[in-house]
């Protein structure tokens, strides 16, 4: 269970940082890093559903959930930071 919390925090920091950096160069693409990470982990979760069994597939699904919510929160942090910096 700890690994999901650690991955959530790490993804939130990485996506927040990379979205902030990307929004300085291309302001309309701040959502791209979170979307890419979410789609990659969703692909792993779907593939594992069909290829792995039981708890292994469920673990990758939980990893997708933690990465997805970390990406969403990191993207909102970058959007809020972009809105407050003038």
C-alpha positions as CSV (number, residue, x, y, z in Angstrom):
1,X,0.0,0.0,0.0
2,X,2.9,2.3,0.7
3,X,4.1,2.1,-2.9
4,X,0.9,3.6,-4.2
5,X,1.2,6.6,-1.8
6,X,4.8,7.1,-2.9
7,X,4.0,6.8,-6.6
8,X,1.1,9.3,-6.1
9,X,3.3,11.8,-4.4
10,X,6.1,11.3,-7.0
11,X,3.8,11.6,-10.0
12,X,2.2,14.7,-8.5
13,X,5.6,16.4,-8.1
14,X,6.9,15.3,-11.5
15,X,3.7,16.3,-13.4
16,X,3.4,19.5,-11.5
17,X,7.0,20.4,-12.3
18,X,6.9,19.3,-16.0
19,X,3.5,21.0,-16.6
20,X,4.8,24.2,-15.1
21,X,7.9,24.1,-17.3
22,X,5.8,23.2,-20.4
23,X,3.3,26.0,-19.7
24,X,6.1,28.5,-19.8
25,X,7.0,27.4,-23.4
26,X,3.6,26.5,-24.7
27,X,0.8,27.8,-22.5
28,X,-1.9,25.6,-24.0
29,X,-0.1,22.3,-23.5
30,X,0.2,22.2,-19.7
31,X,-2.1,19.2,-19.6
32,X,0.2,17.0,-21.8
33,X,2.5,15.3,-19.2
34,X,-0.3,14.2,-17.0
35,X,-2.2,12.8,-19.9
36,X,0.8,10.9,-21.3
37,X,1.5,9.3,-17.9
38,X,-2.2,8.4,-17.4
39,X,-2.5,6.8,-20.9
40,X,0.7,4.8,-20.5
41,X,-0.4,3.4,-17.1
42,X,-3.9,2.7,-18.4
43,X,-2.4,0.7,-21.2
44,X,-0.3,-1.3,-18.7
45,X,-3.4,-1.9,-16.6
46,X,-5.5,-3.1,-19.6
47,X,-2.8,-5.4,-20.8
48,X,-2.2,-6.8,-17.4
49,X,-5.9,-7.5,-17.0
50,X,-5.7,-9.8,-20.0
51,X,-2.3,-11.3,-19.4
52,X,-1.8,-11.5,-15.6
53,X,-3.9,-13.1,-13.0
54,X,-5.5,-11.9,-9.7
55,X,-3.6,-9.6,-7.5
56,X,-0.9,-8.8,-10.0
57,X,-3.5,-7.3,-12.4
58,X,-5.3,-5.6,-9.5
59,X,-2.0,-4.1,-8.3
60,X,-1.3,-2.5,-11.7
61,X,-4.9,-1.2,-11.8
62,X,-4.3,0.5,-8.4
63,X,-1.1,1.9,-9.7
64,X,-3.1,3.4,-12.6
65,X,-5.5,5.0,-10.2
66,X,-2.7,6.5,-8.1
67,X,-0.9,7.8,-11.2
68,X,-4.1,9.2,-12.6
69,X,-5.0,11.1,-9.5
70,X,-1.4,12.3,-9.1
71,X,-1.5,13.5,-12.6
72,X,-4.8,15.3,-12.2
73,X,-3.6,17.0,-9.0
74,X,-0.2,17.9,-10.5
75,X,-1.9,19.4,-13.6
76,X,-4.2,21.5,-11.4
77,X,-1.2,22.7,-9.4
78,X,0.5,23.8,-12.6
79,X,-2.7,25.4,-13.8
80,X,-3.1,27.3,-10.5
81,X,0.5,28.3,-10.5
82,X,0.2,29.5,-14.1
83,X,-2.9,31.5,-13.2
84,X,-1.2,33.2,-10.2
85,X,2.1,34.1,-11.8
86,X,1.9,37.3,-13.9
